[in-house]
Amino acid sequence: MSESKTRRIVINPVTRVEGHGKVSILMDDQNRVTQARFHIIEFRGFERFIQGRPYWELPVVVQRLCGICPVSHHLCAAKATDVLVGADQLTPTAEKMRRLMHYGQFFQSHALHFFHLCSPDILFGFDADPAVRNVIGVARHHKELAVQGVMMRKYGQEIIKATAGKKIHGTGAIPGGINKNLSIEERDTFLADIDQMIEWSHGALELAKGYTVENLEMLSDFGSFPSNHLSLVAEDGSMDLYHGNLRAIDADGETIVDQVAPADYLDVIREEVKSWSYMKFPFLKARGPEDGWYRVGPLARLNACDSIDTPQAEEARKEFMSVTDGKPNNITMAYHWARMIETLHAAEKIKELLNDPDLQGEDLVVEGERRSEGVAIIEAPRGTLFHHYKIDDDDRVVMANLIVSTTNNNVPMNRAVQRVAEDHLSGKAEISEGLLNHIEVAIRAYDPCLSCATHALGKMPLVVELIDHEGRVVERKTKS
């Protein structure tokens, strides 16, 4: 009797995502998928090497985790250091400048993902020629869309520059406030183009909505599954991307936890580690590690909130929820539709803030009673982001814990990979590039930021191997 043989297929790297990751698929001798995993193969040790640094460096240092979403880390760290310096209530100018920065980040990040990274799959199809199925193909065959994507991202980046000082790795948010206001000239420049940004946001929203509705039957099965959903909500249950408390609901819309303050996040969330990934595996304590995993990001935020406080995005949210009769939407590819609703919301909020005279205020910083521990939670474009710090009597960091958006989506991304692999690769003797792209499409729906998400528990060993000309390991040294 012959032994069964295992076939291994690797997608390395996963393309059109931020950072480096790979997918490994195991198939038996009947070409049935037995295992599919999404591996994060890069390591970022920020939780360790910021220890010993003074706390006021945190908003600038931790954003070096990423060049795509530095604003989210910048603001979350700033909010945590607000707690450390006792700044329980920022000045109106500081609060609104930070919010403007935040919505600028959402606007540019969502535009980047939709137009540059995921639109080739939507416009050309999952199986299209990869020579065409890319951003260059979009520019050639859908020039107007490509231009809109570039201009929308540019607008958001200019908002970031005006509020943070630089488009990438800015310094605008500081413990207790902000270090600049918005000039009248800057305001008027942005106001001149904001209505165009709102119009383009509507166009992108219609594209994402139309694609989802027209392909609803197929997408309902594509990498989709019931899940819990987690996000911040305001006190009244509305969407608030900058500030709020935690709410988690299950796949049917039943509340698991609600209005959990950031400082109490460890009462409801725990993390696991696994040997095959540098990402951690968070879960809700109330449901345990097997059933407590959850999704975050645009899909989860729309499912969890009761309303959106800008009129056009709220109408779009109601239409989105009507597809599932008001119940949570668990369709993985509906992330794109939800993401474009948030893009419209960000544009509406930017216009609202630009017309607020508080942005020209000169009272920028507050402080209060110093504390030794600070926790902040913010909604990053990719989902809920946690920053937790402890400092000693010399104001130096002694503990840091970061749970980033993509880490929160770790389990659902792996489930999506497994589901798509089973549905589209099982039974296939020949695996085409188009079939493998189906798996990447499911991953891209989450807009993962892999460099943000890679952390490890404990020590990382250093391994050095000396290999001769025939590939044999001559000597191996390990330093723990």
C-alpha positions, 0 to 999 in steps of 0.5 A: 500500500503506497504512502499518501503524499502531501503536495505543498503550494506556496504564494510568496509574496502575497501581492498588492498588500502592505508588507511581506507575507506568504500563504502555504497550502497543503494538498493530499494525494487526491488534490484536496486542501488539508491546510491553508495558512497566511504567514507573516514572515517579517518581524518588527520588535517595537514593543521591546526596543521602545522600552527605556525611551522617554514617553514623549518620544512615543508619538514620533517613534512608534509611527515608524512601524509603517509608512502607510498608516503612520498617522494612526500610530502617531495619534494613538500614541499621542492619546496614550501619552495624553493620559500619562500627562493628565490631559483628560480634555484637550482644547477644542483646537487640539481635538479638532486638528487631530481629528482633521489629521485622522480623517485625512489619513482615512481618506488617503488610505482608503483611496490608496487601497481601493484604486491602487490595490483592489480595483484591478480585481474588481475591474478585470476579474480574479482570473485576468492576465496579471500583466493587465490586472494591476494599477498600470492596467487600471491607468491604461483602461480606466484612466479617469478612475486612476486619476481620481484615485491619485488625486484623492490620495494626494488630497488626504496626504496634503491634509496630513501635511498641514496638520502633522507637519509632514505627509509621512511620520509627522510630529503634529500631535504631542502629549496633551495636544498639538503643536500647530493650528490650521492657517486661513490660507491652508483652510481655503486651499482645502475648501476649494477642492472638498466638494470634488472629493465628496463627488469622487467618493460617491463615484467610488462608493457606487462602483464598490456597491454595484460590484457587491450587489451584482455579484451578491450570490457569488460573494456571499460564499467567497471567503465568507463566514459568520463572525464576531465584530469589534469596533469603537463607538461613541456614547450614543452608539454612533460611529466615531473613528477617533474616540469612543468605547469598545463594542463587540457583537456576534454574527447575529447582531447580539451584543457581547460587550458594550461601552468598554473604556480603553483602560479596561480593554484587558478585561475583555480581550486576550491574545494567543501566540502560535509557532507559525506566525509572528502575528498574535491571535486576539480573542474576546475573553467572554467567548474564549480562544476558539469562538472569541475571535472577531473582525475589525475594520470598515465591515465591523464598524458598519456592523457594530455602530447604530448610525453615522453622524454625517448625512450622506454616509448615513444614507449609504450605511442604511442601504448597506445594512438593508442588504442583510435586513439590518443584521450584520453583514458577514460577506468578506468582499463587502469590506470594499463597499464599507470602506467606500462608505467610510471614505465618503464619511471622512470627506464629509467630516473634513468639510465640516472641520474645515468650516470650524473656526476652532482650527485657527485657535491658539490654545494648543496644549493642556496638562494635568496630574501625571500618571504612570500608565496610559491606554488609548484605542483608535480606529485606524483605516484597517481597524481597531488599534490599541496602544498601552504603555507604562512608565517609571519614575524617570518617565521612561517606558517600561512596558508597551503592548500594541494590538494593531488592526491587522493583528485583530483580523489575523484569525478571519484572514486565515479562515478566509484563506482556508475557505477560498482554498477549499472552494477553489483549489480542492480537486484541481491537479493544475493550479493556475495563477488565477486560482491562486489570485483568488486567495490573494483577493480574499486577503486584500479585502482586509487591506492588511498592513503586515509590517504593523502587525508583526510582533512576538512574545519573549525573545527572538533568537539570532541564528547564523549558519555557515553553508558550503558550496554544496549547500551543507551546513558546516556550522550553526550558532544560536544566540537567544 
